[in-house]
Amino acid sequence: MKYNCELVQDLYVIYEEGDISENTKKDIEDHLKECDTCRNTYESEDGFEGNLLDTVKETPSNQVDEGLFLKLKIKRFKIGIAIGLIIIIFITSNVAISTYFNSSYDKYIYERKI
C-alpha cells in the first residue's frame, strides 16, 4: 500500500469529483483493492467522518473577515477615486470646449459688427 488510510480519506472529495491526476487516482485505486474499510466507503459514496466537507461548515476566523473587509474597502476607495477623476476630466473638458466656442463666437460677432 503506497497511501495510508488517512490520506485516501482526505483525497475522497477530489477523487469523486475527478479533479485528480491519473497517477494519484491509480494509487488510490491500488489502496482500495487492499483496504476493505476505505473501499466500502468509496463504493457507498457516503464519505468519511471528519472529511473536508465537515471542516467547510466551520465559521471563518475574524482575521479572514477583517482581511476581506479591508480588500473590499480598498476596492471601493479605488472605484471612488476613478469616478472622481472621470468627473473632473468631464467638467474640465466641458469648460475648455465652452470657453473655446464662446471666444470663437465672440470673435465672429465682433467681426460682423465691423
N, C-alpha and C positions, 0 to 999 in steps of 0.2 A: 504494500500500500504506500503510494507516494504521498498522498494527502491524509491528514488526520481528520477525525470526525468534526472537530470544531471548525476547521477551515472549510470543509464541504458544507457545513450548515451555514456558514457566513456567505458562501457563494450561491446559496439556493435561489435567491431572488433573481440575480442576473443570469443564472443558468436557465431559469424558467422563462425569462424574457428573451433569451437568445443573444444577449449582449456580452458574449464571452468568446475568447479565441478558441480555435479548434484544438490546440494543444491542451488548454485548460479543460475544455469540455471532455476530451479523451481521458485525461487524468481523473476527472470526477467520475466518469462512467466506469473506469477501472476500479475506483474505490467502491462504487455502488455494487459492483459484481461481488466484492468480498465482504461488504458490511451490510448485514440484514437490516439493522436499525435505520441507517440512512436511506437504503434502497426503499424500504416500506414507506418512509416519509415522502420521498421524492415521487413514488408511484401514486400515493394517495393525494398528493398536491395540497396537503393540509399545512405544510410549512413546519418550521421548528419553533419551539418555545423560545422566546427571547431573541428572535431574529431581528434583522434590520427594520422590519416594518413596525415592530413594537417600539423601537427607540425613536422613530419619527414622530410618534404621538406625544413625546415629551415637549414641554414648552421651551422655547429658546431662552437663552440666558439674557439678562439685562444688557450685558456688554454687546451682544449681537444686535439687540433692539436699538441701542444707542448708536452703533455703527451705521445701521440702516437709516436711522433718523438723520444722522449727520450727512450721509450721502444725499438723501432727499433734500435736505436744507441747502446744501451746496448746489445741487441741480436747480432748485428754484431760484437761487441767487443768480446763477449764470443766465437763466432764462430772463429774469428781470433786467439784468444788465443788457442783454441782447435787445430786448424790447425797447428799453430806454434809448439805446444807441440808434435804433431804427427810427424812433420818433424824432430824435434830434436831427438826424440826417434828413428826414422828410420835411421838417419845419425849415431847416436851413436852405434846402433846395427850393422850397416854395418862396421863401423870402428873396433868394437870389434871382429866381425867374421873374417874380413880380417886379422886383426893382429894375431888372433889365428891360422888361416890356414897358414899364411906366416911363422910364427915361427915353426909350425909343419913341413912345407915343408923344411925350412932351416935345421932343425934337421935331416930330412930324407936325404937330400943331404949331409950333413956333415958326417953322419954315413956311407953312401955309399962310400965316398972317403977314409975312413979309412980302 
